[in-house]
Amino acid sequence: MPVGRPIRKKRYQSGRKNALPIARLAATPVPPVDLNLRPSKRMETPVTLDKAAPPGIDPNIPSVARVYDFFLGGKDNFEVDRKVAEHALRITPDGPAAGQANRAFLRRVIRFLVAEAGIDQFLDIGSGLPTQGNVHEVATEQNPKAQVVYVDNDPIVLTHGRALLAAEGTATVIQADARAPQEILNHPDVRRVLDFDRPIGLLLFAILHHLGDDEDPRAVAAALIDALPSGSYVAISHFRDPGDRDPEGSRKAREVERVFNESLGTGRWRTDEEILSFADGLTVLEPGLVPLAEWRPDAGAPAPQQTDTYHTFVGLLARKP
């Protein structure tokens, strides 16, 4: 696929890691939710009172960066985000578990890259809010000099991220769209923080599945990967359709995809072959493309509960020769 082809843009508020078209989501009827009640016990996350929105942020437009923050127990979310969260739970009741599995996968990948592969600089695309246990925190535990550039096109990520990172000195956040990889790569903060003459960790956690086939996600990934020097690594997590290997699981995946796109935003459950195509030309590390919890689990970690999303949310780590 031609890497340089123009990528059609939509107006998004996105994050880690679900990008939602604002116009579509804003027009989507959301079932009434009693916001005076705490979320269901399975979420165990506090509902906080809304604070005044930062300048330029419309608290009446949902952002999946904030919905994801809510699922992880964060406080940087508004009433409209909690409505979307409750609506999402009606479709995928184990959604918070999937979000937590993705975050745990992120942490294990970063620990490996810093401690074992010697990577000390990261480009995180579609980062969402850089909340507790995110890339810069995990990386600097292993190497205090590690540097991270977070990229998201949600203005609230830029506003909140800069406030959260003001005292860190190890990370920066920029507002940019994954559909415009050259704009990301040429951004002055990216060029200032990252040294493209040394290996980089490119993080594509739960972002490519929110690009439709017509938006050419392979070209997006290829453009980013092509800019990396030899010895760099690429981490990907993605919604998965198990296909013929699991016909019943595939049927459920397609049904969730249909409902998700009708009521929550954009999502594409791809087959193993489609997901692996994002890593064409790279060396995929063991154990390969697997359910998130099966990627090099921590020693002594309890066996995860195999809910519906267990086999339909997968990840890999690959090295550029």
N, C-alpha and C positions, 0 to 999 in steps of 0.2 A: 504494500500500500504506500502511496506517496506521502512521505512524512510532511511535506510542506503544504499540503492542501488546506484551504481555509476551513476553519471549524465554525460551524454555525453556533451562535451564542443564544442563550435564553437568559431571562432575568431570574436569578436564583438567590435564595439565601440557603447556604449549604453548610456542611460541616462533616465531622467524622460521625457519621460518615454517610449521611443520607442527603442528597441534594434534592430539593423540592422546588419546582417552578412556582414562584410566588403567585402569579395570576391564577394558575390552576388551583393551587391549594386554597387561596383566599376565597375562591368561588365554590369550594367543596363544602357541602353541609356537614358540619361536625355534630354528632349526637350530643344532646345536652349532658353536661357533667356537673355534678354538685361539687363546686370547688371549695366548699367549706369542709368537705370530708378529706381525710388523708387518702393517699392512693391505697390500693389493695395491699394486703399484707405481703404478697409475693414480691412487691417492689421495695417495701421498707425504706422509702426515701421521703424526707420531710418536704411538705409543701410550705414554702416561705412566702411572706407577704411581698408583693411587687414593690420594688423601689422605682424611683424616677428613672425613665429610660435615658441613656446617654444621648447627647446631641446626634441627630441623624438616624436614630433608631426608632422605628415605629413598633411600639409594643403590641399593636393589634395584628401584626403580620407574623405568622409562626416561622420559626427558624429551627431546622433540624439539628443544628449545632446545639441549640438550647434544649431541644427535646432529648437529645443524646445525653446532655449534661444532667437532665432530670432523671433519666434512667440510671445514671451512675451515682445518683444521690447528691448532685451538685445544687447550688443555689442560684446560678446565673440563668434563670428562666422566668418567663412571664405566664400569666393566666392562659393566654392563647396557646402557649407551648404545652401546658399541662392538659389542655383539652385534646390537642393532637395526640399526646402520649396515651391518654385513656382510650382514644379512638383506635390507635395502633394496637393497643393491648387486646382489643376485641378481635382483631385480625390475627395477630401473632401473640398469644398470651405469654410466650417465653421470650419476647423481644428483649427485656432487660437482661436475661441470661445470655443472649447472643451478644449484646453490647459489652457485657462484662467479659465474655470469652474473647472478644476482639481486643479489648484492652489488655487482658492477660497475655495474649499472643504478642501484642506490641512489646510488652515489657520483656518477654523472654527473647524476642528477636533483638532488641536493643542491647540487652546484656551480652548476648552472644557476639554481636557485631563489635562492641567496644572491648570486652574482656578477651575474646578469642581471635577475632579478625583484625583488631587494631584500628577500627574505624573511629574517627573522632570528629566527623562533621556529617550533618544530616540535612536533607531537604524533604520536608514532610508536606505532601500535597493533600489538600482537603482536610486540614488538621482538626478543625473544630476548635473549641475552647481549650487552651492549654492548662487543663485542670490537674488536680493531684495525680501523681503517678504517670505523667505524660513523658514524652521523649526526653526533654532536657533534664528532668529530674533523674530518670533512670540512667541516662548516659553519664551525667556528672557524678553519680555515685561511684562509677567505675573509673572515670577520668574527669577530674575537675575542669580540665581545659576543653572539653568537648563543646562544640558549637552546633546550634540548631536554627534553621530557618523554617518557620511555620508559614504555610500558604493557605489562605481560604478566601472565598469571595463574599463572605458574609461580613458586612461592616461591623456587626457587634463583636465578631471575633477579633477584628483589628482593635476596636476600642477597649474591650475587656482584656484582650491578650496583652496589649501594651501596658495596661495598668498592672496586670498580674506579673509581668516580666520585668517591670521597671527596676526592681532591686536585684534581679538575677545576674544580668551581665553575660549570660551564656546562651541566650536565645533572642531572636527577633521574630516579628510577625509582619507579613505583608498581605495586602488585599490584592488578589489576582484570581483569574479563572483558569481552572485546569484545562479548559478547551483552548486556551491560548498558551501553549507551552513555551513558545519563543519569548512571549512577554515575561513569563516567569524567569526563564533562564537569563534574560537580559536585564532584569530588574536590578537597579543599583545596589540595593541591600543584599540581594543574593550574591552578586559579584564581590561585594565588600566582605561578606562573612565567609563565603565558601571559596576554597582554593581548588579550582578545576584541574590543577596539575597533580592533585593527590586523590586517592580513592574517596568516594562519597557514598553514604547510605541514602538511597532514594526510597522513600516510604509512600506506598500507594495503598494504604489501609482503607478498605471499604469506600473507595471513590469510583473505581472504574465501572462498578455495576450500576452506577447512576448515570452513566453515559449510554445513550441508545446506540444501536448499530449504525444509525444514520449519522451519528456524531463521530464515527470512526475512532473508537477508543484505542484500537491498535496503533493508529497513527499518533495519537496523543502519547501513549506509552513509548512508542519508538522514538519520538522526538526527544523526550526526556532522557531515555536510555542512551541514545546516540551521543548526547552531550557529556556523558560521564566518562571519566578516564578508566583505563584498564585496572582491574582489581576492585572496582566498585561493586556494591551489592544493591539488589532491588527486592523489596518485600511487598507482597501483594496479599490482601484478603478480599474475598469476593463471594457474593451469593452464588449458590451452585444448584444446577439441575442435574441430578444423578443419572438421568437418561435411562438407557436400557439396563444398566446394572441394577437399578432399583425402580421398576415401573411404578410402584405405588408411591414411592418417595418423589418420583418425577411428576406424577399426577398432582400431588400436594404442592410441589414447588410451582408448577404452572398455575395452579389455582390461587396460591398466595400472590404470585406475580400479577395475575389479572386483577385481583382485588386491590392490591397495593397501588397499582397504576391508576385504577379507577378512583381511589379515594384518598390516597396519601401523597402521591408524587410520582417519581420515576424510579424504576428498578428493573434490572434485567438479570434473571437467573440463568447463568451460562453453564454449558457442559464443561467437563474437565478439559477436553481438547480446546475449547474456545478460551478458557482461562489460561492454559499453558501456552497458548499462542502469544500472549503478552510477553512471555519470557523467551521468545524465539532468539536463538543466538547466544543465550546465556546458559550457564551450568546450574541446574537446579540442585540444591543441596538436599541431602537426606533429612527427613523421610519423604521428601517430595511434596506433592499437593495433597493435603490431608485435612480432615476436620480440625478446626483451630486448636482444640484441646489436645490433639494428638501430635502437635508439632513440638517435639522435645520438651515434654512436660517436666516440671520440677520434680526432683527426687522426693518421694514421699507424699506427693500431691494426691488428694483423694480422687477416686474415679469420678469423672463428671457424669451428671445425669444426661442420658441421651434423649433429649427432647426433640421436637420436630425440627428445630433449627440446627441440631447437632451436625447432621450430615449435609446440610444445605448452606453452610457457611464455612468456607475452607480457606487455607492460606498456604503460601510457599515463600521460600527465600532462595534467591538465585545470585550467582556471581558473574560479573562481566569479565571474560577472558582478557 
